[in-house]
Amino acid sequence: MSFFKKLHGYFMNASSNVSNVEIANKVASTAALFRKYFPDASVNFSPWDNSNDEAKLDTLDFAFHFPGWSPLMECRAILLQLRIENSNDNRVPKLLGIIMRGMIIPSERWRVATIGEWEMTGTHLPQKEQKDNLFLVCKELYNLFSTTSAGNKN
């Protein structure tokens, strides 16, 4: 069982929140966008074991695993949580914020949230280029969720 599956509880696997083609496109595009900047990472669309819990619909959660420990990223995996406003009308949810956590078993090494100052905090921060790329991923995710597949604003 993965480390992320042990932490489950109040989160929604990205794979579980796909209710239409538009959302499926955003989930797949999120993974592709992350891998554009971090090509060695493998994506897990279901980091949580929600089999016994009632899932919350306020996040889309992904885990990106690196092959071994990444000294440039100061972690083995990144948990990416997209906080969304889910209107239950089968539209693409509005992206409210992003939380990324650099993880090693059994602890968090660093964290960044796009609410407030977009400041990265933690005991072991990624190298500058990787940190800059993480912020670029966040900016591009906001752009991704602000448009429909046809390119129209929501």
N, C-alpha and C positions, 0 to 999 in steps of 0.2 A: 504494500500500500504506500502511495506517495505521501510525502510530508504534507502537501496541500490537502490531500483527502482527510488527513487527521485533524485539520483545522476547520473543517466545514461547519456550517451552522446557519448563518444569516446571509448567505450569498447565493447567486444564481449562476450556474454554469452557462457559458455562452451558448453551448450547443442546446441547452434546454429552453432557451428563450427565443428560439427561431419559430415565429408563427406565420411568416409570409416571406416571399421572395426578396422583398426590399430589406428586411432585417437579416436574412441569410447572406445577402450581398455585403451588408455592413460588417457582419461577423467575419466573413472570409476576407474582406478588404482590410480589416484590423490586423489579422494575422499576417497578411502579405506586407502591410505597411511596417509592422514591427520587424519582420525578417528582411526588409529592404535595408535597414540600418544594422541589424544583427543577424546576418545570414547563417551563423552557426547554431542559432537557437532552434529548437524543435517546439512546436506548439501543442498544448493540451487544451482542448476546448471544454473539457470536463474535469477541472481540478478538484471539485468537491464531490463527496459521496452524499448526495441528497436523497438516497433511496428511502430513508426512514423519516425525513423531515419534510415539513411543508415548506416549499421553496419560496423565497422572497423574490419579487420581481423588480427590485430597485437597483440591481447591478448586472452587468455582463462581465463574467470573470474568465480570465485566461491565465494559463501558466506557460512560461517560456523557459525551457530547460537548456542549459549549456552542456556541452560534452565535458564533464568534469568541472572543476572549480575554475572560474575565469578571474585571473588576477587583475585584468583591466576593469572588470565590472565589480570585483570584490564580492562575488556571489556565485552560486551554482544555478540559481533559477530566479526568475522575476515573476511575481504575481501582478498582473495588470487587472485592475478593477475599474470598469467604466460605470460611474454612477449615472443613472438615467431616470428620466421622468417617463414612466410608462402609462400612457393614457388609455390602454386597452381598446383602442379603436383600429388596431392593425396597421397603424402608421409607424414610421421609423421613430423610435423614441428620441426625445431631446437629450443630448449629452449635457449633464449638469456639472460633472467634474471627473477627474481622473486621479487614481491613487496607484502608484507603482511601489512595490517593495522588493528590494534585493534580499534574497533569502539563502541561508545555508541551514542545514539541519543542526540544531533545532531552533535557530533564532533568526530574527530580522537583522540585517546588517545596515540597511539604509532605507529611506522612504522619501518620496516626493508626492505632493498633492498639488493639484492645480486650483485650489481654493486659497485665496489670500496671495501671499508673496511668491508662490511657486518655488519655495526654498527646499533644497535637498538636505535632509538631516540624517544622522546615524553615526555609528562608530567607525565604519569603514566605507568611505565614499568612492564611487567609480572614478577612473581617470577622467581628465577634462574632456577629451574627445567623446568618450562614451556618455558622459554627463550631458554634453551638448546634444548628442544624438537622441538621448531620452527626452529632452525638452522638445526637439524637433518632432519626435513621434507624437507627443502630446498636442502640439500645434496642428499637425496634420490630421489627427483624430478629430479635433474640433471642426476642421474643414470638411472632413469626410461625413460627419454626422449632420452638418448644416445643409447638405444637399441631398436630393433624391437621386436615384440611379439615372434618371433622365437629365439630371443637372439642374433641376428646378429647386428653388428654395422651399423648405417646408413652411 
